[in-house]
Amino acid sequence: MFCGDQPLLSRMLTEAGVAAHPRIRFVHSDDQVSMADKPSLALRTKRDSSMRHALDLVEQGTVQACVSAGNTGALIAMAHYVLKMLNGVERPALVSALPSCNGKPVYMLDLGATVNCDADTLFQFAVMGAVMAEEVIGIRAPRVALLNMGEEEIKGSDQIKRASQLLQECRDLNYIGYIEGNDIFSGKADVIVCDGFVGNVALKTCEGVAKLILKRAQQGVKQRPFAALLSWLCKPALKSLYQGMNPDQYNGASLIGLRGIVVKSHGNATKDAFLSAIRQAVCEVQRQVPAKIKDRLEQVLIDKA
Amino acid sequence: MFCGDQPLLSRMLTEAGVAAHPRIRFVHSDDQVSMADKPSLALRTKRDSSMRHALDLVEQGTVQACVSAGNTGALIAMAHYVLKMLNGVERPALVSALPSCNGKPVYMLDLGATVNCDADTLFQFAVMGAVMAEEVIGIRAPRVALLNMGEEEIKGSDQIKRASQLLQECRDLNYIGYIEGNDIFSGKADVIVCDGFVGNVALKTCEGVAKLILKRAQQGVKQRPFAALLSWLCKPALKSLYQGMNPDQYNGASLIGLRGIVVKSHGNATKDAFLSAIRQAVCEVQRQVPAKIKDRLEQVLIDKA
């Protein structure tokens, strides 16, 4: 089901040669949320936007999931308002699978939905991340770590220390302690938990580093002898190197903790990358991720009592 | 002047063939701060450690700077206690020059000295970072940015928003607004300000990404045809690519805001990298960085009034 400007969508589908697909339906919107819209304003004034329509359809049960490449802040605010939080979850989290050195994806959350997180929120994120890793990629007893500035117990903010205590006391999670930024991609943990500010900065820093290294490598190649040959030979390696950080298969951050499934795609996603975000949503529908999160949180609370 | 176990130091200097150097002097210590020592405990109990002796020498004016590759947390706690803060600075910051896409270094602070920073502290860090960029690498009116999770004014935590307001009102700084993680290395800013937790995670994440990309690139090289030739040809590029993120010339994080000069070297620094940390200290002595920071902060306060 496509939410948006129907004539425009029809034209694009015709151009792509798929307009006649029998399962395509439209929900027309006159309005849209722009990338510059403030989330709070979009929430109040953009009730006839494609984004709002898509979320309303999830809330009504007409569709099972919403996939959007739009304004992230507005999507979070609207999804929070329309779909509401699951019982036992205070704040939503953006979670994404990242590549790791051992080839297995690592789930990191929150990547920017909740700026300030207290210990309880970080604890809930840990439970939600573990459910994602178990359900979506089938890791049994995923290793959960808190992102911190050191591995020792004394390091970090008070919230993180308290969250670590809560996680240590929880028998339903395979909590392995603190992890530092240099181990995000090492494969030491399957789920990495942090607040939205730190997660967002860390993720975007990766992008910056990848660009810097690519530039350096290209310069390095140019400066060496046999430059032309080497440059030509290296091109695929350099390209795969950059894509290794931004691969299509890692597109799609799930907004979790809500009573419905919402997947955020990169705004500049390729066709394949957008497909990957849709696949992510389908997988969450099949595995009933929101219900599993709710069940797991209830279980944790029962075991705690 | 070497602080530490004198017999051990003498032996090492003899092995290196420089024991007879006329300017070498020793301050013997029986004790040392280990990497596992808690900062607070080291501060209380390690008064006869090499680290404490080195800082005492700075405080007494016997030496002009301390360069240490020891326990970072203990060094910060001890330096804070022994050297005291400059007037107008509430908390110390670790600052380091990082590489950027345009070839010019970018100063980032705080990298882990102060976990929680309020708006005033972030403002002071901005002033200190600007002085470093001006004095140490001679950038006139360095562009100062706050690291945030978005470039819009509405993004981020309350501290960051208030710090941004303080920086906008300050005529003595070339404040350019918010910057995101993906622009840390883009060359958009000369000084990037954040709290110690975020800075530490971001910096260590860079290390993790660099390792991941190197591993991916090596795998990519192996999988391609002409593998042996290509691998051999690419080796220098791949090596320089990794070193590009961890280069010897970027070793040496300065602990600033104190009434004395302290430079922290990586614990596993090579000879060249350690030399670079010493050079950094010498430069700060020559440019009288602590006095310049003090003067600039006074100037800012006068202009504000």
Interface residues (C-beta under 8 A of the other chain):
Chain A: A36 K38 P39 G73 P99 S100 C101 G112 V115 N116 L147 M149 G150 E152 I154 K155 G156 S157 E180 G181 N182 D183 I184 F185 S186 C194 G196 F197 V198 N200 V201 A202 L203 K204 T205 C206 E207 G208 V209 A210 K211 L212 I213 K215 R216 A217 G220 V221 R224 F226 L229 L230 L233 C234 P236 A237 L238 S240 L241 G244 M245
Chain B: A36 K38 P39 G73 P99 S100 C101 G112 V115 N116 L147 M149 G150 E152 I154 K155 G156 S157 E180 G181 N182 D183 I184 F185 S186 C194 G196 F197 V198 N200 V201 A202 L203 K204 T205 C206 E207 G208 V209 A210 K211 L212 I213 K215 R216 A217 G220 V221 R224 F226 L229 L230 L233 C234 P236 A237 L238 S240 L241 G244 M245
